[in-house]
Amino acid sequence: MKMVAAIIQPYRLDNVREALTGIGVHGMTVTEVRGYGRQRGHTEIYRGAEYQIHYLPKLKIEVAIDDGLVGQAIETIAEAAKTGKIGDGKIFVWDIGTAVRIRTGETGAEAL
């Protein structure tokens, strides 16, 4: 089992959700986060004053999936979230040691 986390632009969430549902991913966790990467924020003008925005709003999507679906999930997220502009985001993958469904007590892949 793997945990796939993707940091994406907020307006790309529906595209990513629909694409993941299409390949058989049935659940995800979405968190509103703030951060920056290579773009290092941006400058805005408010009431005539210029100021720097260092942390940009992003969404973090987390999905726990079976090992066989990891490659397809990464490709699907990357394709659905891509705009071709700086700040599209990143995808991270790590191993899950144990998963437990609280309601039934199922463990491992059955818990997903």
C-alpha positions in Angstrom: 0.0 0.0 0.0 1.1 3.5 -0.8 0.1 7.0 0.3 0.1 9.4 -2.7 0.0 13.1 -1.7 -0.3 15.9 -4.3 -0.1 19.6 -3.8 -2.2 21.3 -6.6 -3.8 24.5 -7.6 -7.2 24.9 -5.8 -9.2 25.3 -9.0 -7.9 22.0 -10.4 -9.5 19.9 -7.6 -12.6 18.8 -9.5 -10.5 17.7 -12.5 -8.3 15.6 -10.3 -11.2 14.1 -8.3 -13.1 13.1 -11.4 -9.9 11.6 -13.0 -9.0 9.6 -9.9 -12.6 8.3 -9.6 -12.4 7.2 -13.2 -9.4 4.9 -12.5 -11.0 3.4 -9.4 -9.8 5.5 -6.5 -12.8 5.8 -4.2 -11.6 8.1 -1.4 -9.4 11.0 -0.7 -8.5 13.6 1.9 -8.3 17.2 0.8 -6.6 19.9 3.0 -6.3 23.6 2.3 -2.6 24.5 2.7 -0.4 27.5 1.9 3.2 27.4 0.6 5.6 28.3 -2.1 8.0 26.6 -4.4 10.2 28.0 -7.2 7.8 30.9 -7.8 8.5 32.2 -4.3 5.1 33.9 -4.0 4.1 37.0 -6.0 3.5 40.8 -5.7 0.1 42.4 -5.4 -1.2 45.9 -5.2 -3.9 46.8 -2.7 -5.1 50.4 -2.3 -2.1 51.7 -4.1 0.4 49.9 -1.9 2.5 47.1 -3.3 3.1 44.1 -1.0 4.6 40.6 -1.3 2.5 37.4 -1.0 5.0 34.8 0.2 2.6 31.8 0.8 0.2 30.9 -1.9 -3.0 29.0 -1.4 -2.8 25.3 -2.5 -4.7 22.1 -1.9 -3.1 18.9 -0.6 -4.8 15.7 -1.8 -4.0 12.4 -0.1 -5.1 9.0 -1.3 -4.2 5.6 0.1 -4.0 3.1 -2.8 -2.9 -0.4 -3.6 0.7 -0.8 -5.0 -0.6 -1.8 -8.4 -2.4 1.5 -8.9 0.4 3.8 -7.9 1.8 4.5 -11.4 -1.6 5.1 -13.0 -2.6 7.4 -10.1 0.5 9.5 -10.4 0.0 9.9 -14.2 -3.7 10.7 -13.7 -3.1 13.3 -11.1 -0.3 14.9 -13.1 -2.4 15.1 -16.2 -5.5 16.4 -14.5 -3.6 19.1 -12.4 -1.3 20.3 -15.2 -1.7 23.8 -16.6 1.8 24.2 -18.0 2.5 27.2 -15.8 4.7 27.6 -12.8 3.1 26.5 -9.5 1.2 23.4 -10.8 2.4 21.5 -7.8 4.2 18.3 -6.8 3.3 14.6 -6.1 4.9 12.6 -3.3 4.6 8.8 -2.6 5.5 6.9 0.5 4.8 3.4 1.9 2.0 2.7 4.3 2.9 0.1 7.0 -0.6 -0.6 8.2 -4.1 0.6 7.4 -7.1 -0.2 9.7 -10.8 0.4 8.9 -12.1 1.5 12.3 -15.7 0.5 11.7 -15.0 -3.2 10.8 -11.5 -3.8 12.0 -10.3 -4.8 8.6 -6.6 -4.3 8.0 -4.2 -4.0 5.1 -5.6 -3.7 1.5 -9.1 -4.7 2.7 -9.2 -1.5 4.8 -8.7 0.7 1.7 
